[in-house]
Amino acid sequence: MIPVHVALVDDSKTVDPQDLARVVGALNAQVQNDVARVWGVAATVGAYPSAPPQTWAIQLQAQLDQPGALGYHSDDNNQPGAFVELDSSWTVTASHELIEMLVDPFGSRMTSARLPQNLNPQQIGLSSATALVHYLLEACDPCENSSYPVGGVELSDFLLPAWYRSAPVGCAHYSHTGFCTQPRQVADGGYVSFAIGDGTFFQVFNEGGQLQVQNLGKFNKASYGSLREWVDEKAREHRGSHA
């Protein structure tokens, strides 16, 4: 595999350089010790005043231009990147965006498995819980309400590849921290996006232990840079309307 280099850029110019260096160290440790061994990715992270050429940038900003977003991805000019709002949990968001960017750089990677755990198939127009659906591979969304410390810096939990299996495979857990204990489990506070056979997309949110379903319709590629940008926007809209 060819490693990528990710630039963490403080556009706001408000983060203490020592804090930025500490976060960069934690992100590097997370990628190299936790993420790389299970997802087969290779990357390093550095802090820069602006992103050098040929790097994937995570830009820290005082306020984002996407309403309701704490972080979001961009794939402008086929260059993966992300934006993160500097709130009290920005290190978790930066980790979330970094992991998803490494696992699926262009926001279009799909994998097939059975329906999310405990979802009634009739809610999405299917007759059987054994039916296969096509998941957008977003490695942090189903467990995004979970985090863990690395070097004293709080970072995002993430799924293990076995989460996408149709049946248990003898794992003790299905996310790094154990927040997900079953394959295809949407943990409390998380969500997942998937399509059924005719191309209709759905999102399933776990809100206080109750699964909520949103029908997104079919993806119009001409209107969005990537499938991920579209489903992320729809998730923000859902959460904004249920706040």
N, C-alpha and C positions, 0 to 999 in steps of 0.2 A: 504494500500500500504506500501511496505517496502522502507524507504528512502535510497538513496545511498549517499556516500560521494565522492566528486570530489576533487582531488589534483591539484592545479595550481602550476606547477613546472617551475622555471626559469632555464632552462639548460644553458643559456648564462651567468648567474651570472652578468648581467649588469643592471637589473632593480632595482631601489632604493627600499629597503624593505618597506618604507612608501607608495610608489606608489603601490606596489604589494598589501599591506594591504587595500588600498583604493579601488582597483579594486575588490578584494575579497569581500569586503563589498557591493559594487554595484551589483556584480553577485548574492550574496545571496539575496539581496533585490529584484532583478528582478525575480529570481526563485520563491521566497516565495510570493511576492505581485502581480506579473503579470502572470507568466507562470503556476504556480501550480493550480490556480483557474480555468483556462480554459482547461488545458491539463491533469489535474489529476496526476501530477508527484510530487515527494517529494525528495528533495536533499539539501545538504549543500555543501559549497565550502570552502576550506582552502588552505593556501599557505605553501609549503613544499620545502626543498632542494632536496628531492627525494620522489617519490610517496610511501606512506606506503602500505603494503599489503592490498588487498581487496578494494582498492580505484580505481576509474576511473580517469585517469590522463589526464590533458591538459598540454602539454609540450611546453614551450616558447623557441624558438630557433632563433639565429641570422639569419640563412638561412636554408630553408627547402631543403630536397633532392628530392622534386617533382617539376620539372620545371613549373613555372607559378602559383604555389599555394601560397596563403597567409595563408591557413589553410586546413587541411584535416583530415579525420577520419581513425582510424585503429581499427580492431576487432581481433587482434592477440590473439590466445589462448582463444577465446571467452571472452575476457576482453575489453569492450569498452574503447576507448581512442582517443585523438586527438593531432595534432601538429599545432602550430601557429607561423608564422613568426613575428618577432618584428619590424614591420614597424610603420608608423605614425598612423595607424588605428587598431593596434593589439587588443585593447580592444573590438572593434566591432566584429572582427573575433573570438576572444575567446568566446564572448557571443553567436555568431552564432553556433559555434561548440558545445558549452555546451547545448544549447536548442535542437539542432537536436539529440545530443547524448541521452538526457533525453527522448525525445518524441519517438525516434526509436533507442534503444540502439545498435541493430545489423544490422541496415541498410537494412532491408528487408520488412518492414511493408508497405502493399499496401492497397489502398482504391479506390472504383469505383465511378465515376461521369462522367458527360458529358465532351466533349472536352473543352480545354481552351477557354476563351472568344475570339471572333473575329478570331479564326483559321478556315480557309477553310478546310473542311473535305477531299476534293480531294487532298490536299497536302500530306496526309498520307494514301491515298488509301481507304478512307471511303466515303460512298454516302450520309450520313446524319449527320448534326450537333447534332442530339439528340443521336447519338451512345454513348455507355458507353466505357470509357477507364479505365485503371488501373494505378493510380498514385502511384509512390514511395513517401512515406510520408516524405518530407523534409521541415520542418516547417519554414525555413528561405529563401530558394532559390528564390521563386517568388517575394519576397520583399527585396532582399538582398542589394539593393541600398538605403535603408532607415535605419535610426538609431534614437535613442533618448537618452537624458541624464538621468542617475540615480545617484544621489549624486555627480553630476559634472563629471561623467564618461560616455563617449559615448558608448552605447550598441546597439545590433542588434534589429531591428524590427523583428516580427515573425507573422505567420499566426494564425488566429483563426480557430478552427475546422470547422466552418461554411463555410470557403473558399472552402471546398471540397463538398459542396452541389451542386446538379444539378440545383437548382432554388434558387432565393433570399429568405431569411427567415426573413426579417424585420430588419436586423442588419444595424446600421449606417455605419459600416465599417467591413472589413474582414481581416485586420491585426491590430496589437495592436495600431499602430500610426495612422491608417486610410490611409496609403499609398495605400493599396488595398481597393477599394470601391465596388467591385462586387465579387461574388463567381467565382473561377477559373480564376481570372484576373492575368496575368503575368505583373507585373509593370515594368516600364522602368528600365533597368539595371538588371533585374532578369531573371530567367529561371525556367522551370519545366521539369520533366522527367516522362514518362508514357509509358505503353505498350498497344497495341491493342489486339484483341482477339486471333490472331495467335502467340502471344508472341514477336512480333517485337516491339522494344523500339524506342521511339522518344524523342527528346528534342526540346522545343520551347523557343527561346530567344527573349526578347524584347530589340531591339537595336535602341534607339532613336525614339521609338514609332512604329517601324516596327517589325513584327514577323518574325523570321528566324527559319526554321525547319531543324533539323539534324536527319537523319535516322541512328540509332545505330545498327540495326540488332538484333539478339537474344543473350541473356546473356549466356555466357559460365561459369558456376559456378566453374568449375575446375581451371580456370585461375585467379580468384580473390577471396579475402577473403569475400567480400560481394557485393551485388548488388549496394550499395551506393558507394563503392570504385570504381566500374566500371563506373557508370554514372558521378561521380566527375571527373575522369580522362578524360572522353570524353568531358565534359564541358570545361576543361582546354585546351584540344586540339583544340576545336572549337574557343575559344577565342584567343588562340595563333595564329591561322591561319587567324583571322580577325582583328588582332591588327594593 
